[in-house]
Amino acid sequence: MPVGWVVLFGMVVAVSDLRNRTIPNALILLALCGTILVRQVGYGPEGLVSGLLGAVAALLLTLPMYWLKGMAAGDVKAMTVVGAMVGFALAPLVIGVTLVLGGGFAAAWAGWTRSKRVDREDVRRMKVPYGVAIALGTLAFGAWQVTQMGVEALWIGRL
């Protein structure tokens, strides 16, 4: 898949999570269906299998975070889509970078929200919008791909 699509998906997830504290299932479903279609048509059976295995790898890597209450279900689903987009070979790398960036972001978010006076209505806003970490992870991935393949990696898919 073109890296630009992965980065764009990360940005949309971040904006949605910051605004609404949720990642809509419609966005996840649309992105996943589009990813499967592009992988099948653009890369053939090998690309489709790589995307599906990337989705499974991302799901297996992020599901424990959901069980430990470190991520919401929408975050896990979004990371699964990212895994499908980048494919099996790159999914562990992208997910790992995103989890590390997410840990740093969560620590910064906790420090920022603790410095504010909070009432019960603000508790929902205190939750970490992990979509921002997903966006940071996809941006880091996009920057790395551009350094490896050049700017054309943004619109010419080589995954």
C-alpha beads as a LAMMPS data file, in Angstrom:
LAMMPS data file: protein, C-alpha beads

159 atoms
158 bonds

1 atom types
1 bond types

-500.0 500.0 xlo xhi
-500.0 500.0 ylo yhi
-500.0 500.0 zlo zhi

Masses

1 110.0

Atoms # bond

1 1 1 0.000 0.000 0.000
2 1 1 1.154 3.511 -0.550
3 1 1 2.610 4.908 2.669
4 1 1 0.515 8.043 2.245
5 1 1 -2.649 6.007 2.881
6 1 1 -1.224 4.554 6.075
7 1 1 -0.266 8.018 7.338
8 1 1 -3.628 9.489 6.280
9 1 1 -5.463 6.733 8.164
10 1 1 -3.359 7.471 11.269
11 1 1 -4.179 11.168 11.060
12 1 1 -7.932 10.550 10.693
13 1 1 -7.841 8.173 13.669
14 1 1 -6.018 10.788 15.765
15 1 1 -8.443 13.582 14.918
16 1 1 -11.448 11.382 15.655
17 1 1 -9.976 10.179 18.938
18 1 1 -9.061 13.687 20.080
19 1 1 -12.458 15.141 19.185
20 1 1 -14.805 12.366 20.249
21 1 1 -12.650 9.995 22.328
22 1 1 -13.738 7.235 19.982
23 1 1 -12.686 5.688 16.694
24 1 1 -15.822 4.963 14.667
25 1 1 -16.415 1.387 13.575
26 1 1 -17.485 2.704 10.165
27 1 1 -14.011 4.199 9.675
28 1 1 -12.359 0.931 10.712
29 1 1 -14.586 -1.150 8.434
30 1 1 -14.145 1.169 5.457
31 1 1 -10.360 1.273 5.877
32 1 1 -10.118 -2.500 6.331
33 1 1 -12.283 -3.260 3.281
34 1 1 -10.328 -0.763 1.194
35 1 1 -7.044 -2.251 2.374
36 1 1 -8.117 -5.794 1.512
37 1 1 -9.325 -4.664 -1.911
38 1 1 -6.123 -2.741 -2.696
39 1 1 -3.949 -5.619 -1.488
40 1 1 -5.826 -8.166 -3.623
41 1 1 -6.065 -6.053 -6.775
42 1 1 -2.709 -4.303 -6.533
43 1 1 -0.495 -7.044 -5.124
44 1 1 -2.291 -10.286 -5.897
45 1 1 -2.764 -13.245 -3.587
46 1 1 0.634 -12.749 -1.920
47 1 1 -0.233 -9.167 -1.030
48 1 1 -3.616 -10.192 0.316
49 1 1 -2.123 -12.941 2.485
50 1 1 0.564 -10.571 3.754
51 1 1 -2.093 -8.009 4.675
52 1 1 -4.259 -10.551 6.464
53 1 1 -1.259 -11.931 8.371
54 1 1 -0.230 -8.353 9.227
55 1 1 -3.705 -7.753 10.642
56 1 1 -3.493 -10.922 12.742
57 1 1 -0.008 -9.987 13.985
58 1 1 -1.191 -6.496 14.950
59 1 1 -4.234 -7.910 16.706
60 1 1 -2.116 -10.387 18.682
61 1 1 0.386 -7.674 19.644
62 1 1 -2.224 -5.169 20.818
63 1 1 -4.901 -7.391 22.341
64 1 1 -2.959 -7.799 25.625
65 1 1 -2.967 -3.999 25.955
66 1 1 -6.762 -4.080 25.719
67 1 1 -6.970 -6.816 28.360
68 1 1 -4.738 -4.739 30.655
69 1 1 -6.938 -1.658 30.077
70 1 1 -4.098 0.178 28.352
71 1 1 -6.031 0.499 25.094
72 1 1 -9.655 0.709 24.108
73 1 1 -11.222 -1.670 21.601
74 1 1 -11.236 0.991 18.880
75 1 1 -7.491 1.445 19.285
76 1 1 -6.932 -2.296 18.865
77 1 1 -9.125 -2.339 15.766
78 1 1 -7.281 0.656 14.305
79 1 1 -3.918 -1.022 14.935
80 1 1 -5.271 -4.148 13.230
81 1 1 -6.047 -2.060 10.145
82 1 1 -2.540 -0.563 10.255
83 1 1 -1.139 -4.100 10.397
84 1 1 -3.184 -5.035 7.330
85 1 1 -1.966 -1.929 5.524
86 1 1 1.737 -2.459 6.144
87 1 1 1.698 -6.250 5.777
88 1 1 3.150 -9.082 7.777
89 1 1 6.831 -8.210 7.345
90 1 1 6.476 -4.684 8.727
91 1 1 3.543 -5.030 11.144
92 1 1 5.619 -5.968 14.243
93 1 1 7.979 -3.046 13.624
94 1 1 5.221 -0.476 13.111
95 1 1 3.170 -1.797 16.039
96 1 1 6.240 -1.870 18.304
97 1 1 7.176 1.717 17.446
98 1 1 3.575 2.808 17.985
99 1 1 3.405 1.092 21.383
100 1 1 6.642 2.755 22.499
101 1 1 5.485 6.162 21.275
102 1 1 2.108 5.491 22.893
103 1 1 3.747 4.808 26.249
104 1 1 5.575 8.116 26.082
105 1 1 2.452 9.932 24.971
106 1 1 0.402 8.328 27.770
107 1 1 2.959 9.430 30.366
108 1 1 2.926 12.983 29.017
109 1 1 -0.885 12.985 28.885
110 1 1 -1.121 11.756 32.485
111 1 1 1.222 14.505 33.650
112 1 1 -0.733 17.137 31.765
113 1 1 -4.149 16.003 33.050
114 1 1 -2.909 15.710 36.631
115 1 1 -1.772 19.288 36.536
116 1 1 -5.355 20.386 35.860
117 1 1 -8.169 20.489 38.331
118 1 1 -10.582 17.731 37.359
119 1 1 -14.245 17.187 38.144
120 1 1 -16.357 14.147 37.312
121 1 1 -17.371 15.478 33.897
122 1 1 -13.722 15.787 32.882
123 1 1 -12.886 12.145 33.610
124 1 1 -13.789 11.118 30.059
125 1 1 -11.439 13.770 28.673
126 1 1 -8.631 12.439 30.870
127 1 1 -8.553 9.117 29.013
128 1 1 -5.527 8.849 26.783
129 1 1 -6.519 9.398 23.146
130 1 1 -4.338 6.552 21.872
131 1 1 -5.266 7.508 18.317
132 1 1 -2.587 10.188 18.618
133 1 1 0.003 7.485 19.315
134 1 1 -1.256 5.573 16.276
135 1 1 -0.784 8.713 14.198
136 1 1 2.731 9.197 15.583
137 1 1 3.556 5.580 14.800
138 1 1 2.290 5.838 11.238
139 1 1 4.161 9.137 10.780
140 1 1 7.377 7.521 12.006
141 1 1 6.769 4.617 9.629
142 1 1 6.085 6.998 6.754
143 1 1 9.248 8.986 7.460
144 1 1 11.283 5.783 7.580
145 1 1 9.789 4.546 4.287
146 1 1 10.528 7.868 2.605
147 1 1 14.170 7.714 3.751
148 1 1 14.401 4.161 2.413
149 1 1 12.587 4.577 -0.920
150 1 1 12.247 8.282 -1.543
151 1 1 9.224 10.536 -1.682
152 1 1 7.501 8.352 -4.280
153 1 1 6.832 5.827 -1.488
154 1 1 4.026 8.144 -0.364
155 1 1 1.900 7.396 -3.418
156 1 1 3.497 4.332 -5.024
157 1 1 2.857 1.280 -2.919
158 1 1 5.716 -1.150 -2.416
159 1 1 4.449 -2.962 0.637

Bonds

1 1 1 2
2 1 2 3
3 1 3 4
4 1 4 5
5 1 5 6
6 1 6 7
7 1 7 8
8 1 8 9
9 1 9 10
10 1 10 11
11 1 11 12
12 1 12 13
13 1 13 14
14 1 14 15
15 1 15 16
16 1 16 17
17 1 17 18
18 1 18 19
19 1 19 20
20 1 20 21
21 1 21 22
22 1 22 23
23 1 23 24
24 1 24 25
25 1 25 26
26 1 26 27
27 1 27 28
28 1 28 29
29 1 29 30
30 1 30 31
31 1 31 32
32 1 32 33
33 1 33 34
34 1 34 35
35 1 35 36
36 1 36 37
37 1 37 38
38 1 38 39
39 1 39 40
40 1 40 41
41 1 41 42
42 1 42 43
43 1 43 44
44 1 44 45
45 1 45 46
46 1 46 47
47 1 47 48
48 1 48 49
49 1 49 50
50 1 50 51
51 1 51 52
52 1 52 53
53 1 53 54
54 1 54 55
55 1 55 56
56 1 56 57
57 1 57 58
58 1 58 59
59 1 59 60
60 1 60 61
61 1 61 62
62 1 62 63
63 1 63 64
64 1 64 65
65 1 65 66
66 1 66 67
67 1 67 68
68 1 68 69
69 1 69 70
70 1 70 71
71 1 71 72
72 1 72 73
73 1 73 74
74 1 74 75
75 1 75 76
76 1 76 77
77 1 77 78
78 1 78 79
79 1 79 80
80 1 80 81
81 1 81 82
82 1 82 83
83 1 83 84
84 1 84 85
85 1 85 86
86 1 86 87
87 1 87 88
88 1 88 89
89 1 89 90
90 1 90 91
91 1 91 92
92 1 92 93
93 1 93 94
94 1 94 95
95 1 95 96
96 1 96 97
97 1 97 98
98 1 98 99
99 1 99 100
100 1 100 101
101 1 101 102
102 1 102 103
103 1 103 104
104 1 104 105
105 1 105 106
106 1 106 107
107 1 107 108
108 1 108 109
109 1 109 110
110 1 110 111
111 1 111 112
112 1 112 113
113 1 113 114
114 1 114 115
115 1 115 116
116 1 116 117
117 1 117 118
118 1 118 119
119 1 119 120
120 1 120 121
121 1 121 122
122 1 122 123
123 1 123 124
124 1 124 125
125 1 125 126
126 1 126 127
127 1 127 128
128 1 128 129
129 1 129 130
130 1 130 131
131 1 131 132
132 1 132 133
133 1 133 134
134 1 134 135
135 1 135 136
136 1 136 137
137 1 137 138
138 1 138 139
139 1 139 140
140 1 140 141
141 1 141 142
142 1 142 143
143 1 143 144
144 1 144 145
145 1 145 146
146 1 146 147
147 1 147 148
148 1 148 149
149 1 149 150
150 1 150 151
151 1 151 152
152 1 152 153
153 1 153 154
154 1 154 155
155 1 155 156
156 1 156 157
157 1 157 158
158 1 158 159
